[in-house]
Amino acid sequence: MGNNVSLRNALSRTCSRPVIYLAMAGFAVLGAASAQAQTAANAPVNLDLGSVLAASAANGSTDYQDTPGTAPYEAPSVTPLNSTQPTSLVTQHTIENNFSSTQSYADFARLTPSVNSINPNGPGLAEALGPTIRGLQDGQYNVTFDGIPLGDSNDFTHHTTSFFADHDIGQTIVDRGPGTAETVGDATFGGTISIRSKDPLPDMTLTPYGSYGSYNTAQEGLQFDTGSISKLNGASAYFDAGHIKSDGALSYAHQERSNFLGKIVIPLGSNTTLTLFSSYQKLYQNPPNYGASVAQMQAFGNSNYAYNNNPNSQEYYKYNADYITTDMEYADLTSNIGNGWLYDGKLYTYGYYHHDLNTIDPFDSLPGGQSSAGTLNQVILAPNSTVTTSGIPGETFGMTYRSFGTIQRLQKDFSFGDIKVGAWFDRQSDNRYVYEVSLTNGNATNYDSGAYVSGNSGPTYGTGTSGVGTITANNNQGTIARLQHNQLYTFQPYAQFDWKPIDGLTLTAGVKYAFFRRQLAAVVNQNTGISQGYEHNYGKLLPSFEARYKFNPNLSVYAQAAEGFLAPNLNTYYTTNITQQSVRPQSTLNFQLGTAYQNQHLALGADVYDIHFQNFIQSIGKNPNKIFENIGGVFYRGVEGEATYTFDSGFSLFANGGYNQAYTTAGHVNVQMAPQFTTNAGLIYDRNGIYASVIDEWTGGEYSGNSTISPAVGKSPGGWYNPYNIVNVSAGYTFDHLMPHVNHLSVKLNVDNITNQNQFITDFGNDASGNPLYVKLTGVSAFFSVSVPMTF
């Protein structure tokens, strides 16, 4: 098996050269387009759900969403008029004017009702904790990029900073529901965050951009847009390269990332378009996602504590580091075939290559580096030995995967509605390993692994630095904690009928079959430490029904009823007794009712929802302390709304929020890590080149489940945290026609958490001494940015 793993790794490295591929494909297809250049008469229809929602205003006689100065345009979050479920759109206009250049889609989604996200290391300077949608955690909802589902196959979670830069995101759409039958993805029942890439500019433009701000954070980048090339049938493209480096808000929690992206849009004839896309990102960080104890903060005199610079400590930042590279490529062909037939087909691949170092106990509370009540700084460097020597016990970790897939959609329009059919197929192959090593001895094998093993049937010796399950020859006497190869095959065909029996009314009925095949082949399985293999197929027919009535071009109402389904995570296979009963899927029934209204001065959206869960899997804590439990049936219920009013003077008032309940059917115990409400409210001024905003973001109280913080009594799982708020301010100015070829020079100042809130907001379990590991707000930060587009 080792040779096969090496071959797969070699192939993966070969596949991660997207810039070369994009250049080769771009020249080839642009050349082909040149040979058949002709004037494009009609733009083809893109069948992606996100694109349809983004263009909602085009379905009526109004176009406020794309008209500057109107409420739908200025709204930080707006409900599209053609929504059939609770949906909020964050536009490129909002993203460019309200966020610093380091932030991610998680921050954009935070502007919408019932979404919460935590930046543990400053804005976008580490993986976000979340987002949560209505209290549903990452892994319980879907994330797509240009309509393509993304995620880790082991648990369906996502990486907010690993794939795409803020500068390349055109809009973010949050669907708070399972969608219609044509909505594909691993975890659609909890909703979908749809990320859309920017489109090329119509004119040839070279745009240098940069920023500098708190935590010694610097960004520099360069974007080139070709503009519309008449000799190539109006083809256009843009290419972007950027680099960010920061010390981070927490001590020694550095981050550095470089990203490259290209997108080419090529009209092929008058009704067909081919889009080619490629991105590549390289990331280094010291990830501060596990929290810190009060003892650590006091010992090191830093309330924003993560790591230190003492090489004799398990909290030395160089011993806790991620090295990540990612890429994504796709080709998308859309065509208005004629006679009412529309086609959209994508072929794609994306890869994630994560290698890191980490210590066994990165929660030392003594400045001298010797762990207190945790894991001692000792290692055993010889097999079958009990002789310890000084050293920092740690692990080398690897998780590398690649997905290949396709999405094929076909639509036939009739006078009375339309019929849609299609399918999504994806295969993700994932290799994972963890080796026990001594980080101060050239990453030599550390054989000190037995003493903490529960139910250990092998020899026990030494101080014990990790629990790797049963010590066997396969795991090299407990020094290999994980050596796995797993695959996930996903196939989701669907059929959907949209019927328009009377003017203004659309009834949608559809069915999707969600099929998953999960395969595990482990030389050393996680937690058990033994060689195991298991595979199982999961499938469910998922019906859905939606009704939407448009009273007039400005007002619509909708209702939705749908089933949801989520295949078991790979973590359910980390047991010596894998059975079908131990890996039962989660399922939901979703019921929702809502409305949307837009005119020049007012944009409104409101909804109520009721979700019934079966076999709800709840995670407790954060890696490496995370565990999972099935808590049976759960109800999610709530009310959501958003409103923006725009005055003729350029001012806009807005507010949105959600009141969210999440509790078990047995005993009505509150679900952990589920905020009980969220609100966003503020004031915007946008006129004569000036853009300024003040946004107050509130997150309601929640339970962490940690009874060390507060006991679990009655309906409480313990660990209560009070509501908190963050006030963000943005101010910018765009200079028009400042100099020849520079039509719009923009400068901007973002101040996050201007009131300097720094309280504890949640925790992720306890350290070895029983001290809670807190996550806290990191205080005020400021970032200045400039963009200088030069046209030719």
Number of C-alpha atoms within 10 A of each C-alpha: 10 9 8 9 14 11 12 17 16 11 11 17 13 10 15 22 16 23 18 11 14 21 12 11 16 21 11 11 18 21 13 14 21 18 12 13 20 17 15 18 9 12 14 20 17 20 21 18 17 26 17 17 22 22 15 18 21 16 13 13 10 16 19 22 26 17 13 15 23 25 28 32 24 30 29 31 33 29 32 28 30 25 25 30 29 30 29 27 27 26 25 18 16 19 23 16 22 25 23 26 25 23 22 28 25 25 23 26 27 24 28 32 29 30 27 29 18 23 24 25 28 25 23 24 31 29 22 24 19 24 24 24 29 27 25 24 20 20 23 23 27 27 26 19 18 17 20 22 22 21 21 22 25 18 17 22 20 21 19 20 21 24 24 24 27 20 22 22 20 18 24 26 30 28 27 25 26 30 28 27 27 24 22 28 28 28 24 26 26 28 26 27 27 25 24 21 19 15 16 22 15 15 15 19 21 21 17 18 20 19 21 21 18 17 20 12 21 21 20 18 19 18 20 21 24 20 19 19 17 14 15 22 22 20 26 25 24 22 20 21 21 21 20 22 22 23 21 29 28 22 21 23 25 24 22 21 22 19 23 23 24 25 25 24 22 26 27 25 17 17 18 21 22 20 20 22 26 25 27 24 24 18 21 19 26 29 25 26 20 23 22 28 25 15 16 22 15 13 16 17 11 13 19 24 23 29 28 18 13 14 15 16 26 30 27 23 26 21 25 23 21 20 17 21 22 24 26 24 23 21 18 20 21 25 24 20 13 9 9 12 16 22 21 23 20 20 17 19 20 25 26 23 22 19 17 20 23 25 27 22 22 23 28 28 24 15 16 11 19 18 20 13 12 18 22 21 24 21 31 26 20 14 14 13 12 16 14 18 11 14 21 30 32 29 27 20 18 20 18 23 23 23 22 16 20 19 23 18 22 18 20 17 14 14 8 12 15 17 18 21 19 21 20 22 18 20 19 22 19 23 20 19 21 23 23 29 29 26 24 16 15 8 17 16 23 29 28 32 28 26 16 18 21 13 8 18 12 15 14 18 18 18 19 20 26 22 21 28 29 21 25 19 12 15 22 16 23 29 27 30 28 27 24 22 23 21 22 21 18 22 22 24 20 24 21 22 20 20 18 19 11 9 10 13 17 21 18 22 20 21 21 24 17 23 20 22 16 21 19 19 18 22 20 27 28 26 19 23 30 25 18 19 17 13 13 12 13 17 17 18 14 19 19 22 22 23 21 24 20 20 12 11 17 18 17 23 23 24 22 23 22 24 24 26 26 27 23 20 18 19 14 17 23 15 17 14 9 14 13 9 7 13 19 19 19 21 20 22 19 22 21 23 21 23 26 27 22 27 18 21 18 20 29 26 27 22 21 19 21 16 22 19 20 19 17 21 21 16 14 18 20 16 11 11 12 11 12 12 12 15 16 15 19 23 20 19 19 19 20 23 25 26 25 28 21 25 15 11 10 17 19 23 19 23 24 25 24 26 19 22 19 23 19 19 16 10 9 15 18 23 25 25 27 23 29 21 25 27 25 25 20 19 18 24 20 21 15 11 12 16 19 20 20 18 22 17 22 18 23 20 19 25 25 26 25 22 17 14 19 16 14 17 10 11 13 21 20 21 22 23 19 14 15 17 17 20 20 22 21 22 20 20 20 19 16 13 11 11 11 9 13 18 16 19 18 19 20 23 23 24 22 22 23 16 13 14 16 17 15 15 19 26 26 24 26 21 20 14 13 12 17 23 23 19 25 21 23 23 17 19 18 20 22 20 20 19 18 20 21 19 18 11
